[in-house]
């Protein structure tokens, strides 16, 4: 049997506790920095869409004339993984250059507006803009008809 004993005076005990406290603080800081970096994807600024009026201006900048008041403003959580119809939607956003997939698990707002100048002339066309913080992360133009369609904001399919 092996026995280890150590004589510890008050000065040594205080020094040991201080070193352990510093190590614990360092570990907590490293974990929090990694979490912060992981939750804020690197994206280009889109001009800051802070509200429905900003969303309407953004769409106007892309050539879409929309009613000034949205049909709906809805909070949603972006899925962490995209399957089924969501996979196709995420692919459409990637083709447009929007970073939807980078925002998985985060809360966003979807602004839906009635489009007034769609080339088809139909009156059941809606523009959706998905915003996280003030960054546009997704968008689409769609027909609400049963046999409707969905395209990107710039005509991508």
Backbone torsions as a table, in degrees:
resi	resn	phi	psi	omega
1	UNK	NA	138.8	-177.8
2	UNK	-115.1	129.6	-179.2
3	UNK	-120.8	132.3	178.5
4	UNK	-114.2	129.0	177.4
5	UNK	-127.6	150.1	178.2
6	UNK	-142.0	143.0	177.4
7	UNK	-96.7	124.6	-175.0
8	UNK	-121.4	120.3	175.6
9	UNK	-96.6	173.2	-174.6
10	UNK	-61.5	-41.0	-178.7
11	UNK	-63.9	-41.9	178.6
12	UNK	-67.3	-39.1	-179.9
13	UNK	-65.3	-42.6	179.1
14	UNK	-64.6	-42.4	179.1
15	UNK	-62.7	-42.4	-179.9
16	UNK	-64.8	-42.5	178.5
17	UNK	-64.6	-39.9	179.2
18	UNK	-63.9	-42.6	178.8
19	UNK	-64.1	-44.1	178.0
20	UNK	-63.2	-39.6	178.9
21	UNK	-64.6	-42.9	177.5
22	UNK	-62.6	-41.2	178.7
23	UNK	-64.1	-41.0	178.6
24	UNK	-64.2	-43.3	178.3
25	UNK	-62.4	-41.5	179.2
26	UNK	-61.9	-42.6	179.0
27	UNK	-63.9	-43.4	179.6
28	UNK	-62.7	-43.2	178.6
29	UNK	-62.3	-43.4	179.3
30	UNK	-62.8	-42.3	179.1
31	UNK	-65.1	-44.3	-178.7
32	UNK	-67.2	-37.0	176.5
33	UNK	-64.7	-40.7	179.0
34	UNK	-65.0	-39.9	178.8
35	UNK	-65.4	-44.4	179.9
36	UNK	-62.1	-45.9	179.6
37	UNK	-62.7	-37.3	-178.8
38	UNK	-73.5	-23.2	-176.1
39	UNK	-93.5	-7.8	-179.3
40	UNK	-122.2	86.8	-177.7
41	UNK	-59.8	149.2	177.3
42	UNK	-78.8	118.1	179.7
43	UNK	-141.1	164.2	174.8
44	UNK	-78.8	146.6	175.9
45	UNK	-72.5	143.2	-176.4
46	UNK	-111.9	21.7	178.8
47	UNK	93.2	0.4	175.9
48	UNK	71.4	89.7	176.3
49	UNK	-97.7	101.0	-174.6
50	UNK	-98.7	-18.1	-175.5
51	UNK	-156.2	-176.0	-177.4
52	UNK	-62.9	-37.8	178.8
53	UNK	-63.8	-40.0	176.9
54	UNK	-65.5	-37.4	177.6
55	UNK	-65.0	-41.5	178.0
56	UNK	-63.9	-40.1	177.5
57	UNK	-64.3	-40.6	178.6
58	UNK	-60.3	-46.6	179.4
59	UNK	-64.2	-38.8	177.3
60	UNK	-62.3	-36.2	177.2
61	UNK	-63.9	-22.5	176.7
62	UNK	-94.4	2.5	177.0
63	UNK	97.2	5.1	-178.7
64	UNK	-95.6	125.5	173.5
65	UNK	-92.1	121.0	-177.7
66	UNK	-126.9	158.4	173.5
67	UNK	-63.1	143.1	-175.3
68	UNK	-64.6	-32.4	178.8
69	UNK	-94.9	129.9	179.2
70	UNK	-67.7	151.0	172.8
71	UNK	-68.0	-34.7	-176.6
72	UNK	-158.4	143.6	168.6
73	UNK	-125.5	119.5	-173.1
74	UNK	-130.7	135.4	172.4
75	UNK	-84.4	140.5	178.9
76	UNK	-149.2	161.9	176.1
77	UNK	-109.4	127.1	-179.7
78	UNK	-71.0	130.4	179.3
79	UNK	-62.1	148.7	177.5
80	UNK	-73.9	-30.7	176.3
81	UNK	-134.8	149.5	-174.8
82	UNK	-111.8	122.8	177.3
83	UNK	-130.8	159.9	177.3
84	UNK	60.3	-133.0	-178.8
85	UNK	-62.0	-32.6	179.1
86	UNK	-63.9	-32.4	179.0
87	UNK	-65.0	-42.0	177.1
88	UNK	-64.6	-39.0	179.0
89	UNK	-65.8	-43.1	178.6
90	UNK	-62.9	-38.0	177.8
91	UNK	-63.9	-42.1	177.2
92	UNK	-59.5	-42.0	-179.3
93	UNK	-67.6	-38.1	177.4
94	UNK	-63.2	-42.2	178.6
95	UNK	-60.8	-32.5	179.5
96	UNK	-81.5	-12.8	-178.0
97	UNK	91.6	13.3	177.8
98	UNK	-91.6	142.4	-172.6
99	UNK	-91.4	39.1	-174.9
100	UNK	-50.3	-48.0	-174.7
101	UNK	-61.4	-26.9	-179.7
102	UNK	-72.9	-12.4	-175.6
103	UNK	-104.7	18.4	179.7
104	UNK	-54.5	131.7	178.6
105	UNK	87.5	-6.0	-177.6
106	UNK	-97.9	155.1	178.8
107	UNK	-85.0	141.1	-180.0
108	UNK	-141.2	173.4	175.2
109	UNK	-119.5	140.1	175.1
110	UNK	-112.9	121.8	175.7
111	UNK	-101.0	126.6	178.9
112	UNK	-116.5	125.6	-178.6
113	UNK	-124.3	147.8	172.1
114	UNK	-77.8	127.1	179.7
115	UNK	-87.1	131.6	-176.8
116	UNK	-101.1	-15.0	-173.6
117	UNK	-126.5	35.6	178.6
118	UNK	-69.5	139.6	-178.0
119	UNK	-57.6	-26.1	-179.5
120	UNK	-71.1	-20.9	-177.5
121	UNK	80.7	-4.1	179.7
122	UNK	-66.0	150.7	179.8
123	UNK	-101.9	5.4	-179.8
124	UNK	-109.9	36.7	-179.6
125	UNK	-100.9	133.8	-177.0
126	UNK	-124.4	139.9	172.1
127	UNK	-105.9	127.9	175.2
128	UNK	-110.2	137.7	176.2
129	UNK	-129.9	124.5	-179.4
130	UNK	-106.1	124.9	-173.3
131	UNK	-125.9	131.8	174.4
132	UNK	-117.2	120.5	-171.4
133	UNK	67.9	-112.8	173.5
134	UNK	-123.9	15.3	-177.1
135	UNK	-103.5	128.7	175.4
136	UNK	-73.7	122.6	-177.5
137	UNK	-114.2	-9.3	178.9
138	UNK	-167.3	161.0	176.4
139	UNK	-172.1	154.8	179.9
140	UNK	-157.9	162.6	171.2
141	UNK	-117.9	131.0	-177.6
142	UNK	-145.3	154.8	173.6
143	UNK	-95.8	137.1	179.0
144	UNK	-89.1	4.1	177.3
145	UNK	-68.0	157.3	179.6
146	UNK	-57.8	-37.7	178.5
147	UNK	-101.2	35.4	-173.1
148	UNK	-68.8	-175.5	-177.3
149	UNK	-136.5	168.5	172.9
150	UNK	-142.4	132.4	175.5
151	UNK	-132.0	170.7	173.3
152	UNK	-73.7	171.6	-178.9
153	UNK	-65.9	-21.7	-179.5
154	UNK	-110.5	17.1	177.4
155	UNK	95.6	0.9	179.1
156	UNK	-65.9	145.4	176.3
157	UNK	-121.9	NA	NA
